[in-house]
Each structure stands twice: as C-alpha cells, then as structure tokens.
Amino acid sequence: MKESTTTKRTAHQHAVDDKYTHWKSLVPVLYDWLANHNLVWPSLSCRWGPQLEQATYKNRQRLYLSEQTDGSVPNTLVIANCEVVKPRVAAAEHISQFNEEARSPFVKKHKTIIHPGEVNRIRELPQNTKIVATHTDSPDVLIWDVEAQPNRHAVLGATNSRPDLILTGHQDNAEFALAMCPTEPYVLSGGKDKSVVLWSIQDHITSSATDPATAKSAGSSGSIIKQSPKPGDGNDKAADGPSVGPRGIYNGHEDTVEDVTFCPSSAQEFCSVGDDSCLILWDARVGTSPVIKVEKAHDADLHCVDWNPLDDNLILTGSADNSVRMFDRRNLTSNGVGSPINKFEGHSAAVLCVQWSPDKSSVFGSSAEDGLLNIWDYEKVGKKVEQGPRTTNYPAGLFFQHAGHRDKVVDFHWNASDPWTVVSVSDDCDSTGGGGTLQIWRMSDLIYRPQDEVLAELEKFKAHVISCTSKP
C-alpha cells in the first residue's frame, strides 16, 4: 500500500517536472521579463508596496512578503526592495537562464518585522502604503507602520515586534479574509466566528498619513499612527499597543468567512464569501444583515472574491470546485440560487486567489492548488478564433497560463504602478522540500495587444530579419 502511494507521488512529480521543463523552454518567447527568487521559508502572502524611484531601465518598488517558519526562528513580515525591469528591456538570455535554487538579484530584504504568529495575509492601505494590515492565527487584525517599525533580527527567542494598532472584535480566529478600502481608511475582516467585521482607522492615523506633502517625512520621524496611551488594565493587551473596536459586526454566514472585499466606489458596500458556499453583499448604511445572500454561488467552499475596480457591477469568486465565476451585482440570483454570468473552468484543483487587473476591466488572474496562474479575458469568451485549426481546446476566456510554479500558487498581486507585471508565490514544501518560490513576471505585450497592431510590428520585424540575412 505504502509503495503504491510513493509510486503515485513519484509519477505526479515526474508529470510536474515535465510540464515545468516544457514551460521553461518557452520562457524567452512568452515573457517580457521574469525573475525567479527562491525563498528559505514558505510565504502565504505577497503584495506590492509603493514605488520608490524611477530610472531609465528599471524602477525600484517595495514588496511585502511573509515568512512562515518551522519554529526554529520566528515568523516574520518582510519588507523588500524590488528592482522592476521596464518593458522591453530584459534580454531573452537573461530571463531564460534563471536557476530554481538561486535568490534573485532583483529582490533584496530591506527590513524584517518579527510577527506574533504566522502571517497569513498582508494588505496595504491605499491611502498610505506605509500602513499594512496582517492576519495571523488569532482573532485580532494587526496594523503596522512598516517604515517606522524597527528592523529586527529574526533569531530564536527574539521578542515579537509591537504592532502599531490592534483591531479587536472577532470572537474566534480570523486567518485569511482581509481587505482595505480604496476610498477611506477602513479595514474589513472575516473569520471562523462566521462574522464580517468593519473598522475605521481614520482617527488613529495622523493627518500626515493622508497628506502627501507631509507623508514623506512622517516615516522617518516616527510612526504615523497616533499612539493613544491607554490606561494600563493589568493585562498583556495594553502592552501590545493601542487597540480599536469595530464599527460594525455583520452576521449572515453559516461557516468560516474565507475572503472579503470592498466595493471600489463605496466604503459602505462590501462582500464576503465562505465555506457555506455563499456570496453575501453588505451595505453598512442599512444595518448589519445581508443585503443579498447568494446561496450556492459555487458547488463547494468559496476561497476568494474580488470586486472589479474599473466596473463595480462585476464580482469574481473562486472555489474548491476548481472554478472561477463572474457575477453581476444587478442580477446575482435566480430562484435564490447563484446565477453567474460566466464560469471559467481552467484549473484542475481548488482556486485560492482571484484578482482583477488594474489596467483592463475585462482581464483577471486566478491561481490554484494545481500550480497554475491563469490570466483570463472575459471579452474573449464566445469569440471565434480564425487563425487556422486549433490543436488544443483551451477553456473559454483563457489567454495566458503562467506555469512557472511547481506547487500550489497561494497568492499573487498585479502591480498597479507597472502595468501587466505580476508577483506570485507558491508553497513548494511538498514538491521540492524547500521553502517557497517567488516569481515576478510580465508576459510579452505581443500576447495581449490588439492583433492588427502586433501583426504590423511583426511585419516590420520580418523585413528586418530578411535584410539582416541577405547581407554578405
């Protein structure tokens, strides 16, 4: 019995390796830029921070990562600096000759925060990207001013860094569902207590946080989160930093809330998904009960949700049923059951993360336990491709597949400062015995630009090649 399990695992590993080898051979054709960074420990979350400087060939930008350790050293929140190579700058030989075991020269640790517990989620505050929220295996949401936090050395026995603010209100662990509001300094969370909790951190951030003129200096002169001293009440909580209670607690789910997101145009509207297979829309102006509850949004647990930043009628959900579904908020249900306007079925395992592109309203990404990060365009659904016979039958809407990870892709994030650039992270412990793999990549623009434009460019290129080859 044991042998057959091992044989199965080995066969699966061979299949993964073959697919990866094939993908690697295509890298110079498919990508404009690709950086591979081997992590010591798995990371469950990766997020872009603010752009720091622009140069001729590359821009420097903050990158937030987590390190989930085995206990031999503390868990950490890592603030890294990343060199983002500009479009059409990277050489094909550079992107094809990466080494899976190496650290990337493009990613450098800037600061380490010793985190109390594993970091399951990181979210940055759009109003001030120096402020991030983290979820760990506890009921609290932790708020960090990453620029003011001291740099710590993660050694066994080191004391935890002190959060700048603690958001309380959950009655049980809140591990994954976390969102920041695009329009106001609001934080949203969901957890095992089946509730969605909303906070405002408006009153706890000094005016320098949202005023660009003074924000720059605030980071260097101390925290931009007001340290409102609390009277000591004899418990450990007071020593951890100031805490703030919720604005509202929203009940309507019947199982763990797995993900939450705000409506891009309203701080009062948000939605949540959970292990009860439901998608729920909420409106803080009308109370704490669901505005619309979509039963059976999928055929299994829902893991992730995202609201389109460029078209606030469209909501994406991803599930353990391996599919991504797209809902129109104006018509969410039919006879009380979820009525998606599109189903995207290109994964062979549970979908873990979905995110709309910040650059094109019809494009989104989905990552899954099958090790793939799929890029979709719903405008391509139903369109006939007339370029000759198709050898493979791709799912409708799928137009790019990032297959550089050899295990489950736990998180990814589109770069709002650098169009079409993505950071993705996989947990490779099972397949490589290592930590995680971080990849920063940008597909070739020939893949997504209008077809006539691309053909015109290739025609010029063809003329250039012919002229080069005809020279003696």
C-alpha positions as CSV (number, residue, x, y, z in Angstrom):
1,M,0.0,0.0,0.0
2,K,2.8,2.4,1.0
3,E,4.6,1.6,-2.2
4,S,1.7,2.5,-4.4
5,T,1.3,5.9,-2.7
6,T,5.0,6.6,-3.2
7,T,4.8,5.4,-6.8
8,K,1.8,7.7,-7.3
9,R,3.6,10.6,-5.8
10,T,6.7,10.0,-7.9
11,A,4.6,9.8,-11.1
12,H,2.9,13.0,-10.2
13,Q,6.3,14.6,-9.6
14,H,7.5,13.5,-13.0
15,A,4.4,15.0,-14.6
16,V,5.0,18.3,-12.8
17,D,8.7,18.3,-13.7
18,D,7.9,17.5,-17.4
19,K,5.4,20.4,-17.6
20,Y,7.8,22.7,-15.9
21,T,10.7,21.8,-18.3
22,H,8.4,22.5,-21.2
23,W,7.3,25.8,-19.7
24,K,10.9,26.8,-19.1
25,S,11.9,26.2,-22.7
26,L,9.2,28.7,-23.8
27,V,10.1,31.5,-21.3
28,P,12.1,33.7,-23.8
29,V,9.1,33.6,-26.1
30,L,6.3,34.1,-23.6
31,Y,7.8,36.7,-21.2
32,D,9.0,40.2,-21.5
33,W,10.6,39.8,-18.0
34,L,10.8,37.0,-15.4
35,A,12.6,37.0,-12.1
36,N,12.7,33.8,-10.0
37,H,13.5,34.1,-6.3
38,N,13.9,31.0,-4.1
39,L,12.6,31.6,-0.6
40,V,14.1,30.0,2.5
41,W,10.6,29.7,4.1
42,P,7.1,29.4,2.5
43,S,5.3,32.7,2.1
44,L,1.5,32.8,2.2
45,S,1.1,36.4,1.0
46,C,2.9,38.7,-1.4
47,R,1.9,42.4,-2.1
48,W,3.3,45.3,-4.0
49,G,4.1,48.4,-1.9
50,P,4.8,51.9,-3.1
51,Q,7.1,52.8,-6.0
52,L,10.3,54.3,-4.5
53,E,12.1,55.6,-7.6
54,Q,12.1,55.6,-11.4
55,A,15.2,55.1,-13.5
56,T,15.9,54.6,-17.2
57,Y,15.8,50.8,-17.3
58,K,14.1,49.8,-14.1
59,N,12.1,51.2,-11.2
60,R,12.5,50.4,-7.5
61,Q,9.5,49.4,-5.5
62,R,8.6,48.0,-2.1
63,L,7.4,44.4,-1.9
64,Y,5.8,42.9,1.2
65,L,6.2,39.1,1.9
66,S,5.6,36.8,4.8
67,E,7.9,34.0,6.1
68,Q,6.2,31.0,7.6
69,T,8.8,29.2,9.6
70,D,9.0,25.8,11.4
71,G,9.6,27.5,14.8
72,S,13.4,27.3,14.7
73,V,13.3,31.0,14.1
74,P,10.4,33.5,14.5
75,N,7.7,34.1,11.8
76,T,8.3,37.4,10.0
77,L,6.8,40.1,7.9
78,V,9.5,41.1,5.3
79,I,9.7,44.5,3.6
80,A,11.8,44.0,0.5
81,N,13.0,46.3,-2.3
82,C,12.4,45.1,-5.8
83,E,14.0,46.3,-9.0
84,V,11.2,46.1,-11.6
85,V,12.7,46.0,-15.1
86,K,10.9,48.2,-17.5
87,P,9.0,46.7,-20.5
88,R,11.2,45.6,-23.5
89,V,14.4,46.0,-21.5
90,A,15.2,42.4,-20.3
91,A,17.3,40.3,-22.6
92,A,15.9,36.9,-23.6
93,E,19.0,35.1,-22.5
94,H,18.8,36.6,-19.0
95,I,15.2,35.5,-18.5
96,S,15.8,32.0,-19.8
97,Q,18.9,31.3,-17.7
98,F,17.5,31.6,-14.2
99,N,18.3,29.0,-11.6
100,E,15.5,27.5,-9.5
101,E,17.7,27.3,-6.4
102,A,19.0,30.9,-6.5
103,R,17.9,34.1,-5.0
104,S,17.1,36.8,-7.5
105,P,19.4,39.9,-7.7
106,F,16.2,41.9,-8.2
107,V,14.8,41.2,-4.7
108,K,16.6,42.5,-1.6
109,K,15.4,42.4,2.0
110,H,15.0,45.9,3.4
111,K,13.5,45.3,6.8
112,T,12.2,42.4,8.9
113,I,9.4,42.6,11.5
114,I,9.1,39.8,13.9
115,H,5.5,38.8,13.7
116,P,3.4,37.4,16.6
117,G,2.4,34.2,14.8
118,E,2.3,33.2,11.1
119,V,1.4,35.9,8.6
120,N,-1.5,34.5,6.6
121,R,-2.5,37.7,4.7
122,I,-1.0,41.1,4.1
123,R,-3.0,44.1,2.8
124,E,-1.7,47.6,2.2
125,L,-3.7,50.8,2.9
126,P,-4.4,52.6,-0.4
127,Q,-4.5,56.0,1.3
128,N,-1.0,55.4,2.6
129,T,1.0,52.4,1.5
130,K,3.3,52.6,4.6
131,I,0.5,51.1,6.6
132,V,-0.2,47.4,6.2
133,A,-2.6,45.0,8.0
134,T,-1.8,41.4,8.7
135,H,-3.9,38.4,9.6
136,T,-2.5,35.6,11.9
137,D,-3.9,32.6,13.7
138,S,-5.8,34.8,16.2
139,P,-9.0,36.9,16.4
140,D,-7.1,40.2,16.0
141,V,-6.0,42.2,12.9
142,L,-2.6,43.8,13.3
143,I,-1.8,47.2,11.8
144,W,1.9,48.1,11.1
145,D,3.6,51.3,10.1
146,V,6.3,49.4,8.1
147,E,8.6,52.5,7.7
148,A,8.6,53.4,11.4
149,Q,8.9,49.8,12.7
150,P,12.5,49.0,13.8
151,N,14.4,46.5,11.7
152,R,14.6,43.2,13.7
153,H,16.9,40.2,13.5
154,A,14.9,37.0,13.4
155,V,16.7,34.7,15.8
156,L,15.2,32.1,18.1
157,G,13.9,33.7,21.3
158,A,13.7,37.2,19.9
159,T,10.7,39.1,21.2
160,N,7.8,40.0,18.8
161,S,7.7,43.4,17.2
162,R,4.9,45.5,18.6
163,P,2.0,46.3,16.3
164,D,1.1,50.0,15.9
165,L,-2.6,49.2,16.3
166,I,-4.6,46.1,17.1
167,L,-8.2,45.7,15.7
168,T,-10.4,43.7,18.0
169,G,-13.9,42.4,17.6
170,H,-13.7,38.8,16.3
171,Q,-14.8,36.1,18.7
172,D,-12.7,33.4,17.1
173,N,-9.6,33.2,14.8
174,A,-9.7,35.4,11.7
175,E,-7.0,33.9,9.5
176,F,-7.5,34.8,5.8
177,A,-10.3,37.2,5.0
178,L,-8.8,40.7,5.0
179,A,-9.4,43.8,2.9
180,M,-8.5,47.5,2.8
181,C,-11.0,50.1,1.5
182,P,-9.9,52.0,-1.7
183,T,-11.8,55.2,-0.7
184,E,-11.5,55.5,3.1
185,P,-9.0,54.2,5.8
186,Y,-11.3,51.2,6.6
187,V,-10.4,47.6,7.3
188,L,-12.6,44.6,6.7
189,S,-12.1,41.1,8.1
190,G,-13.8,37.7,8.3
191,G,-13.1,34.7,10.4
192,K,-14.1,31.4,12.0
193,D,-16.8,33.1,14.1
194,K,-18.7,33.3,10.8
195,S,-18.8,37.1,11.0
196,V,-17.5,40.0,8.9
197,V,-16.1,42.9,11.0
198,L,-15.5,46.5,9.8
199,W,-13.2,49.1,11.4
200,S,-12.2,52.6,10.7
201,I,-8.6,53.5,11.5
202,Q,-9.2,57.2,10.4
203,D,-8.9,58.5,14.0
204,H,-5.7,56.6,14.6
205,I,-3.7,57.8,11.7
206,T,-2.2,61.3,12.0
207,S,-3.0,63.8,9.3
208,S,0.4,63.3,7.8
209,A,-0.6,59.8,6.7
210,T,-3.1,61.1,4.1
211,D,-1.4,64.4,3.3
212,P,1.2,63.7,0.5
213,A,3.1,66.9,1.4
214,T,4.0,65.6,4.9
215,A,3.7,61.9,4.4
216,K,7.3,61.5,3.3
217,S,8.9,63.0,6.4
218,A,6.5,61.2,8.7
219,G,8.0,57.8,8.1
220,S,11.5,58.9,9.2
221,S,10.4,60.9,12.2
222,G,8.4,58.2,13.9
223,S,5.1,56.3,13.4
224,I,2.3,58.0,11.5
225,I,-0.1,56.0,13.7
226,K,-1.1,58.0,16.7
227,Q,0.0,56.3,19.9
228,S,-3.1,56.9,22.1
229,P,-1.9,55.8,25.5
230,K,-4.4,53.5,27.2
231,P,-4.7,53.3,31.0
232,G,-3.0,50.0,32.0
233,D,-5.6,47.5,33.0
234,G,-3.2,44.8,34.2
235,N,-3.4,42.6,31.2
236,D,-0.9,41.9,28.4
237,K,-3.0,43.5,25.7
238,A,-2.3,47.1,26.8
239,A,1.4,46.5,26.4
240,D,0.9,45.2,22.9
241,G,-0.1,48.6,21.5
242,P,-3.3,50.6,21.2
243,S,-6.4,48.7,20.1
244,V,-9.6,49.8,18.4
245,G,-13.0,48.2,18.4
246,P,-15.2,47.6,15.4
247,R,-17.6,50.0,13.6
248,G,-19.9,47.1,12.7
249,I,-20.1,43.3,13.0
250,Y,-22.1,41.6,10.2
251,N,-23.7,38.2,10.6
252,G,-25.2,36.1,7.9
253,H,-22.7,33.3,7.0
254,E,-23.2,29.8,8.4
255,D,-19.5,28.8,8.2
256,T,-16.0,30.3,8.2
257,V,-15.7,33.5,6.2
258,E,-12.7,32.9,3.8
259,D,-12.4,36.3,1.9
260,V,-13.8,39.8,1.9
261,T,-13.6,42.8,-0.5
262,F,-14.9,46.4,-0.7
263,C,-16.9,47.9,-3.5
264,P,-14.3,50.1,-5.3
265,S,-16.5,53.1,-5.3
266,S,-18.1,52.9,-1.8
267,A,-16.7,52.5,1.7
268,Q,-20.1,51.3,2.9
269,E,-20.6,48.4,0.5
270,F,-18.6,45.2,0.6
271,C,-19.0,41.5,0.0
272,S,-17.8,38.2,1.6
273,V,-17.5,34.5,0.7
274,G,-17.2,31.5,2.9
275,D,-17.2,27.8,3.5
276,D,-21.0,27.8,3.4
277,S,-20.8,28.2,-0.5
278,C,-22.4,31.7,-0.1
279,L,-21.5,35.1,-1.6
280,I,-23.0,37.9,0.6
281,L,-23.3,41.6,-0.3
282,W,-23.5,44.1,2.7
283,D,-24.3,47.7,3.0
284,A,-23.3,49.4,6.3
285,R,-25.9,52.2,5.7
286,V,-28.8,49.7,6.0
287,G,-27.7,47.7,9.0
288,T,-25.7,44.5,9.8
289,S,-27.8,42.0,7.9
290,P,-27.1,40.8,4.4
291,V,-28.4,43.0,1.6
292,I,-28.2,40.0,-0.8
293,K,-27.3,36.4,0.1
294,V,-26.3,34.3,-2.9
295,E,-26.8,30.7,-1.8
296,K,-24.8,28.1,-3.8
297,A,-22.6,30.6,-5.5
298,H,-20.4,27.6,-6.2
299,D,-20.7,23.8,-5.7
300,A,-18.2,23.9,-2.8
301,D,-16.4,26.2,-0.3
302,L,-15.6,29.6,-1.6
303,H,-12.0,30.7,-1.1
304,C,-11.7,34.1,-2.7
305,V,-13.5,37.1,-4.0
306,D,-12.6,40.3,-5.9
307,W,-14.7,43.3,-7.0
308,N,-13.8,44.9,-10.4
309,P,-12.0,48.3,-9.7
310,L,-13.0,49.5,-13.2
311,D,-16.6,48.2,-13.4
312,D,-18.3,48.0,-10.0
313,N,-21.1,45.7,-11.2
314,L,-18.7,42.7,-11.6
315,I,-17.6,40.4,-8.9
316,L,-15.3,37.3,-9.2
317,T,-15.4,34.3,-6.9
318,G,-13.0,31.3,-6.7
319,S,-13.8,28.0,-5.1
320,A,-12.8,24.5,-4.1
321,D,-14.9,23.3,-7.0
322,N,-11.9,24.3,-9.2
323,S,-13.8,27.1,-11.0
324,V,-13.9,30.9,-11.1
325,R,-17.3,32.5,-11.5
326,M,-18.3,36.1,-12.5
327,F,-21.4,37.7,-11.1
328,D,-23.2,40.9,-12.0
329,R,-24.4,42.6,-8.8
330,R,-27.6,43.7,-10.6
331,N,-28.6,40.1,-11.2
332,L,-27.0,37.8,-8.7
333,T,-29.5,35.1,-8.2
334,S,-32.2,33.1,-10.0
335,N,-34.8,31.4,-7.7
336,G,-32.5,32.1,-4.7
337,V,-29.5,30.2,-6.3
338,G,-26.4,31.8,-7.6
339,S,-26.7,32.9,-11.2
340,P,-23.2,33.7,-12.5
341,I,-22.9,35.4,-15.9
342,N,-19.8,33.4,-16.7
343,K,-18.0,30.3,-15.4
344,F,-14.3,29.9,-16.0
345,E,-13.0,26.3,-15.8
346,G,-9.3,26.0,-16.5
347,H,-8.0,24.7,-13.2
348,S,-7.7,21.1,-12.0
349,A,-7.6,21.9,-8.3
350,A,-9.1,24.4,-5.8
351,V,-8.8,28.1,-6.7
352,L,-7.0,30.0,-4.0
353,C,-6.8,33.6,-5.3
354,V,-8.6,35.8,-7.9
355,Q,-7.8,39.3,-8.8
356,W,-9.0,41.7,-11.5
357,S,-6.3,43.5,-13.5
358,P,-5.9,47.2,-12.5
359,D,-5.2,48.0,-16.2
360,K,-8.0,46.4,-18.3
361,S,-11.5,46.0,-17.0
362,S,-12.1,42.6,-18.7
363,V,-8.9,40.9,-17.6
364,F,-8.3,39.0,-14.3
365,G,-6.0,36.3,-12.9
366,S,-6.7,33.2,-10.9
367,S,-4.3,30.9,-9.1
368,A,-4.9,27.4,-7.7
369,E,-3.5,24.4,-6.0
370,D,-2.7,22.9,-9.4
371,G,0.4,25.2,-9.5
372,L,-1.1,27.4,-12.4
373,L,-1.8,31.1,-12.5
374,N,-4.3,31.6,-15.3
375,I,-4.9,35.0,-17.0
376,W,-8.4,35.4,-18.4
377,D,-10.2,38.0,-20.6
378,Y,-14.0,37.6,-20.4
379,E,-14.3,39.7,-23.6
380,K,-12.7,36.7,-25.4
381,V,-15.5,34.4,-24.3
382,G,-17.6,33.3,-27.3
383,K,-15.3,34.9,-29.9
384,K,-14.2,32.6,-32.7
385,V,-10.5,32.4,-33.4
386,E,-10.0,32.3,-37.2
387,Q,-6.3,31.5,-37.3
388,G,-6.2,28.0,-38.6
389,P,-7.0,24.8,-36.8
390,R,-6.6,24.7,-33.0
391,T,-4.7,21.7,-31.7
392,T,-5.7,22.3,-28.1
393,N,-9.1,23.0,-26.7
394,Y,-8.5,25.9,-24.3
395,P,-11.2,27.0,-21.8
396,A,-13.2,30.0,-23.0
397,G,-11.6,33.3,-22.0
398,L,-8.2,31.8,-21.0
399,F,-5.4,33.6,-22.9
400,F,-2.2,33.1,-20.8
401,Q,-1.0,30.4,-18.4
402,H,1.9,31.1,-16.0
403,A,3.2,27.6,-15.3
404,G,6.5,28.6,-13.5
405,H,5.4,27.3,-10.1
406,R,5.8,23.7,-9.3
407,D,3.3,23.6,-6.4
408,K,0.2,25.5,-5.2
409,V,0.2,29.2,-6.1
410,V,-1.1,30.6,-2.7
411,D,-1.1,34.3,-3.6
412,F,-0.4,36.8,-6.4
413,H,-0.8,40.5,-6.9
414,W,-1.0,42.7,-10.1
415,N,1.4,45.7,-9.9
416,A,-0.7,48.9,-10.1
417,S,2.5,51.0,-10.8
418,D,3.7,48.8,-13.6
419,P,1.0,47.5,-16.0
420,W,0.8,43.8,-16.7
421,T,3.5,43.0,-14.0
422,V,2.6,40.3,-11.5
423,V,4.2,38.9,-8.3
424,S,3.2,35.4,-7.4
425,V,4.3,33.0,-4.7
426,S,4.0,29.2,-4.3
427,D,4.4,26.9,-1.4
428,D,6.9,24.3,-2.7
429,C,7.5,22.3,0.5
430,D,5.8,19.2,-0.8
431,S,7.4,19.0,-4.2
432,T,10.9,20.5,-3.7
433,G,11.5,20.0,0.0
434,G,12.4,23.7,0.1
435,G,10.6,26.8,1.1
436,G,8.6,28.8,-1.4
437,T,9.1,30.3,-4.8
438,L,8.6,33.9,-5.5
439,Q,8.3,35.0,-9.2
440,I,7.9,38.4,-10.7
441,W,6.9,38.4,-14.3
442,R,5.4,40.2,-17.2
443,M,4.1,38.4,-20.3
444,S,5.2,39.6,-23.7
445,D,3.0,42.5,-24.9
446,L,2.6,40.7,-28.2
447,I,0.2,38.4,-26.3
448,Y,-2.4,41.0,-25.2
449,R,-2.1,43.9,-27.6
450,P,-4.6,44.3,-30.5
451,Q,-4.0,41.7,-33.2
452,D,-3.6,44.2,-36.1
453,E,-1.0,46.2,-34.1
454,V,1.0,43.1,-33.3
455,L,0.9,41.8,-36.9
456,A,2.1,45.2,-38.2
457,E,5.0,45.1,-35.8
458,L,5.9,41.6,-36.7
459,E,5.8,42.5,-40.4
460,K,8.4,45.2,-39.8
461,F,10.5,42.7,-37.8
462,K,10.2,40.2,-40.7
463,A,11.6,42.9,-43.1
464,H,14.5,43.5,-40.7
465,V,15.3,39.8,-40.4
466,I,15.3,39.4,-44.2
467,S,17.6,42.4,-44.6
468,C,20.0,41.0,-42.0
469,T,20.2,37.6,-43.5
470,S,20.6,38.8,-47.1
471,K,23.7,40.8,-46.1
472,P,27.0,39.1,-47.1
